[in-house]
């Protein structure tokens, strides 16, 4: 049952995250905007003119900050309380989705490969090849030891990655 509906983006919403003890949501959109929503009042709280091209994904770093990635090949860090941009970095990979490690220092992005990089300076620390085509979704377990990804052309499957192993991709027989 739908409880409430709120409109605000002019184009497709590409990602959404909930934060601050489920009081707020933040959305990324192809309209180049990031919006913050008050879920208790069912209204738009803040609009951020975020990127020069479509915003592909958004992820919460902590209760104060979020990271957005865009088709303009930049990532930006935002103060979610006032919408202020705290950081902008160009990163030389196609950015499709983003997940933040529990320590808030590293991010994992879906692109040609999965890429782990430092949020502070944008330097790539590790690539995880294994998809036949561009990965389109990623997430990280809360303890930061494993990740999950998907790719639309890999037989509609998900892949699980051991982030502590040099081999990375986990064989299905070891999942149990």
C-alpha positions, 0 to 999 in steps of 0.5 A, spaced: 500 500 500 502 506 497 502 511 503 505 517 500 507 520 494 512 526 493 514 529 486 520 534 485 525 531 479 524 533 472 527 526 469 528 519 472 530 518 479 537 514 478 538 512 486 535 513 493 538 513 500 535 513 507 539 517 512 538 520 519 534 515 523 529 514 517 527 521 517 530 523 510 531 521 503 536 523 498 535 522 491 539 522 485 536 524 478 538 525 470 536 532 471 543 533 474 540 534 481 540 531 488 534 532 492 533 531 500 526 529 502 523 530 509 520 523 510 516 525 516 513 531 513 512 528 506 516 534 502 522 536 499 527 539 504 533 541 499 535 541 492 542 541 490 544 543 483 549 537 483 552 536 476 553 538 469 550 531 467 546 526 469 547 524 477 548 516 476 548 515 484 548 517 491 550 514 497 550 516 504 557 517 508 555 518 515 549 522 518 553 529 515 555 527 508 553 524 502 557 522 495 554 523 488 557 520 482 555 523 475 556 521 468 560 528 468 566 523 471 566 527 477 564 525 484 562 530 489 561 530 497 555 534 500 553 536 507 546 534 507 544 539 513 545 545 508 547 542 501 554 545 501 559 542 496 564 539 500 569 536 495 569 535 487 574 530 484 574 528 477 575 521 476 577 517 470 572 512 470 565 511 468 561 512 474 554 508 474 553 506 482 557 508 488 557 504 495 561 507 501 565 502 505 563 503 513 569 507 515 567 512 510 574 513 507 573 508 501 568 508 495 566 502 491 564 504 484 560 500 478 563 502 472 567 498 466 570 494 472 568 494 480 573 500 482 575 501 489 578 508 490 579 513 496 574 518 497 579 523 499 583 524 493 580 520 488 586 515 487 584 508 485 586 503 490 584 496 486 580 494 480 576 488 481 575 485 474 570 480 473 564 482 469 563 481 461 560 488 461 559 494 465 557 493 472 551 497 473 550 496 481 554 495 487 553 495 495 558 493 500 556 489 507 556 493 513 563 490 515 566 492 509 569 485 507 564 483 501 561 486 496 555 485 491 555 487 484 550 486 478 551 487 470 545 487 465 549 482 460 552 477 465 546 472 465 542 476 470 546 474 475 549 477 481 556 476 483 559 476 490 566 479 492 571 477 498 574 484 498 580 481 503 582 476 498 587 478 492 582 473 488 576 477 490 570 473 486 567 468 490 565 461 487 558 459 488 560 453 492 564 457 498 557 462 499 554 457 504 
